[in-house]
């Protein structure tokens, strides 16, 4: 990557998983960046809401193009299209490039929201709601089972190499490893049931980019 690039600003909030997805992609692409950590109050007021009216993270500002974006999936697609011309973690072949987007959308619409809701109802909701807890623990299992089923006959989500689609699943998947539950023998899900998924996640967690980012924002043991 050109040394003349100016650093992209990545807005984050502690160890929230969605900004970590973006940081891992930036590391993989060797794009310079700086992380700006915002407080809960700062997320909901200007100047941040002029960048992201939704008041959540992540968002980026790219001084090299003048583009600002929010929503992690949109940011990842932008970074890959703009800065992965040599196809380090993407491809331009058909149908693979569409399949990569397919898996990214599954992460954004499936893994992220369901895993996030599991944590909310287990740890942050003001009153215990066992039915909600059970629903989202079941969804963690379901999403993991979908990935495991596919990975039983595929080394990675698309093709024969690791891509941004695989990497997008890392922060939430890693957080689950450090999360207990109020049922299921104290585990959010039984990792031993998913051998292919566990093998794949082990490969992802060994990536230098992943190790660097997760070391900066280690998940809280719960």
C-alpha positions as CSV (number, residue, x, y, z in Angstrom):
1,X,0.0,0.0,0.0
2,X,1.3,3.5,-0.9
3,X,3.1,5.2,1.9
4,X,1.5,8.5,0.8
5,X,-1.9,7.5,2.2
6,X,-3.2,9.6,5.0
7,X,-4.6,7.6,8.0
8,X,-8.3,6.8,7.9
9,X,-10.1,7.7,11.1
10,X,-12.1,4.8,12.6
11,X,-14.6,5.7,15.3
12,X,-15.1,3.0,18.0
13,X,-16.5,2.6,21.5
14,X,-14.4,0.4,23.7
15,X,-14.2,-3.2,22.5
16,X,-17.5,-3.1,20.6
17,X,-17.2,-5.9,18.0
18,X,-18.3,-4.0,14.9
19,X,-15.4,-1.5,14.8
20,X,-13.0,-4.3,15.5
21,X,-14.2,-6.0,12.2
22,X,-13.2,-2.8,10.4
23,X,-9.8,-2.5,12.2
24,X,-8.9,-6.1,11.2
25,X,-9.7,-5.4,7.5
26,X,-7.6,-2.2,7.7
27,X,-4.7,-4.2,9.2
28,X,-5.0,-6.9,6.5
29,X,-4.9,-4.3,3.8
30,X,-2.0,-2.4,5.4
31,X,-4.0,0.8,5.2
32,X,-2.9,3.4,7.8
33,X,-5.6,4.4,10.3
34,X,-6.2,5.8,13.7
35,X,-8.9,4.8,16.2
36,X,-10.9,7.4,18.0
37,X,-12.7,6.0,21.0
38,X,-15.9,7.8,21.8
39,X,-17.9,7.7,25.0
40,X,-21.6,6.8,25.1
41,X,-22.5,10.5,25.4
42,X,-20.3,11.5,22.5
43,X,-21.9,8.9,20.2
44,X,-25.3,10.7,20.5
45,X,-24.2,14.3,19.9
46,X,-22.4,16.5,17.4
47,X,-19.9,16.4,15.9
48,X,-20.2,12.6,15.7
49,X,-23.9,12.6,14.6
50,X,-23.0,14.6,11.6
51,X,-20.9,11.6,10.5
52,X,-23.3,8.9,11.7
53,X,-26.8,10.1,12.4
54,X,-27.6,6.7,13.9
55,X,-25.2,7.5,16.8
56,X,-23.5,4.1,16.8
57,X,-20.1,2.7,15.8
58,X,-18.3,2.1,13.6
59,X,-17.9,5.0,11.2
60,X,-14.9,6.1,9.2
61,X,-13.6,9.3,7.6
62,X,-11.2,8.7,4.7
63,X,-9.1,11.9,4.0
64,X,-7.7,10.2,0.9
65,X,-11.1,10.3,-0.8
66,X,-13.2,12.7,1.3
67,X,-15.6,9.9,2.0
68,X,-17.2,9.2,5.4
69,X,-19.3,6.1,6.0
70,X,-21.1,4.2,8.7
71,X,-22.4,0.7,9.0
72,X,-19.7,-2.0,9.2
73,X,-20.7,-3.9,6.2
74,X,-20.8,-0.8,4.0
75,X,-17.4,0.2,5.4
76,X,-15.8,-3.2,4.7
77,X,-17.1,-3.2,1.1
78,X,-15.7,0.2,0.5
79,X,-12.3,-0.6,2.0
80,X,-12.0,-3.7,-0.1
81,X,-13.1,-2.0,-3.3
82,X,-10.8,0.9,-2.8
83,X,-7.7,-0.6,-1.2
84,X,-7.6,-4.3,-2.2
85,X,-6.7,-4.0,-5.8
86,X,-4.4,-7.0,-5.6
87,X,-7.0,-9.2,-4.1
88,X,-5.4,-10.0,-0.8
89,X,-8.7,-10.7,0.9
90,X,-11.2,-10.5,-1.9
91,X,-11.7,-11.6,-5.5
92,X,-13.2,-10.1,-8.6
93,X,-14.2,-13.5,-10.2
94,X,-17.8,-14.5,-10.6
95,X,-19.7,-15.9,-8.7
96,X,-17.2,-15.6,-5.9
97,X,-17.3,-11.9,-5.5
98,X,-21.1,-12.1,-5.0
99,X,-20.7,-15.0,-2.6
100,X,-18.4,-12.9,-0.5
101,X,-21.0,-10.3,-0.2
102,X,-23.6,-13.0,0.7
103,X,-21.6,-14.1,3.7
104,X,-20.8,-10.6,4.8
105,X,-24.6,-9.9,4.8
106,X,-25.2,-13.0,6.8
107,X,-22.7,-11.8,9.4
108,X,-24.3,-8.3,9.5
109,X,-27.9,-9.5,9.6
110,X,-27.5,-12.8,11.4
111,X,-24.4,-13.3,13.6
112,X,-24.1,-9.7,14.8
113,X,-27.7,-8.9,15.9
114,X,-28.4,-12.3,17.4
115,X,-25.2,-12.6,19.3
116,X,-25.6,-9.0,20.5
117,X,-29.1,-9.7,21.7
118,X,-28.0,-12.8,23.5
119,X,-25.5,-10.7,25.5
120,X,-28.1,-8.0,26.1
121,X,-30.7,-10.3,27.6
122,X,-28.1,-12.3,29.6
123,X,-26.3,-9.4,31.2
124,X,-27.7,-5.9,30.6
125,X,-31.5,-6.1,30.4
126,X,-32.9,-4.6,33.7
127,X,-34.9,-7.7,34.5
128,X,-34.4,-11.4,33.7
129,X,-36.4,-12.6,30.8
130,X,-35.7,-16.4,30.5
131,X,-37.7,-16.7,27.3
132,X,-35.7,-14.0,25.6
133,X,-32.5,-15.5,26.9
134,X,-33.4,-18.9,25.5
135,X,-34.4,-17.5,22.2
136,X,-31.1,-15.7,21.5
137,X,-29.0,-18.5,22.9
138,X,-30.8,-20.8,20.4
139,X,-30.0,-18.3,17.7
140,X,-26.3,-18.3,18.6
141,X,-26.5,-22.1,18.2
142,X,-28.4,-21.8,14.9
143,X,-26.0,-19.3,13.3
144,X,-23.0,-21.4,14.4
145,X,-24.5,-24.5,13.0
146,X,-25.0,-22.8,9.6
147,X,-21.3,-21.9,9.5
148,X,-20.2,-25.3,10.7
149,X,-22.3,-27.1,8.2
150,X,-20.8,-25.2,5.3
151,X,-17.3,-25.4,6.7
152,X,-17.5,-29.2,6.9
153,X,-16.8,-29.3,3.1
154,X,-15.1,-25.9,2.6
155,X,-11.8,-24.6,4.1
156,X,-13.1,-21.1,4.0
157,X,-16.5,-19.4,3.4
158,X,-15.7,-18.7,-0.3
159,X,-13.0,-20.5,-2.4
160,X,-9.7,-21.8,-1.1
161,X,-8.4,-18.7,0.7
162,X,-9.2,-16.6,3.6
163,X,-11.2,-13.4,2.7
164,X,-12.9,-10.4,4.3
165,X,-16.0,-12.6,4.6
166,X,-14.3,-14.9,7.0
167,X,-12.7,-12.1,9.0
168,X,-15.9,-10.3,9.5
169,X,-17.1,-13.1,11.8
170,X,-14.1,-12.9,14.1
171,X,-14.9,-10.3,16.8
172,X,-18.4,-11.7,17.7
173,X,-17.2,-15.3,17.5
174,X,-14.2,-14.6,19.7
175,X,-16.4,-12.8,22.3
176,X,-18.6,-15.9,22.5
177,X,-15.6,-17.9,23.6
178,X,-15.4,-15.6,26.7
179,X,-19.1,-15.6,27.5
180,X,-20.9,-17.8,29.9
181,X,-24.7,-18.3,30.0
182,X,-27.3,-18.7,32.6
183,X,-28.1,-22.1,31.3
184,X,-26.5,-24.8,29.1
185,X,-24.1,-25.7,31.8
186,X,-22.7,-22.2,31.9
187,X,-21.8,-22.0,28.3
188,X,-23.4,-19.8,25.6
189,X,-23.0,-22.7,23.2
190,X,-21.2,-26.0,23.1
191,X,-18.2,-25.4,20.9
192,X,-17.3,-29.1,20.9
193,X,-20.4,-29.8,18.8
194,X,-18.9,-27.7,15.9
195,X,-15.6,-29.2,14.9
196,X,-15.4,-27.6,11.4
197,X,-16.4,-24.2,12.8
198,X,-13.8,-24.5,15.6
199,X,-11.0,-25.4,13.2
200,X,-11.9,-22.4,11.0
201,X,-12.0,-20.0,13.9
202,X,-8.7,-21.3,15.2
203,X,-7.1,-20.4,11.8
204,X,-8.7,-16.9,11.9
205,X,-7.6,-16.2,15.5
206,X,-4.0,-17.0,14.5
207,X,-3.9,-14.2,11.9
208,X,-1.4,-11.5,12.9
209,X,-4.0,-8.8,12.1
210,X,-6.6,-10.5,14.4
211,X,-4.1,-11.1,17.2
212,X,-3.0,-7.4,17.1
213,X,-6.6,-6.0,17.3
214,X,-7.9,-8.5,19.8
215,X,-4.9,-7.8,22.1
216,X,-5.8,-4.1,22.1
217,X,-9.4,-4.8,22.9
218,X,-9.6,-8.1,24.8
219,X,-13.2,-9.3,25.5
220,X,-14.5,-9.1,29.0
221,X,-14.9,-12.5,30.7
222,X,-18.5,-13.0,31.6
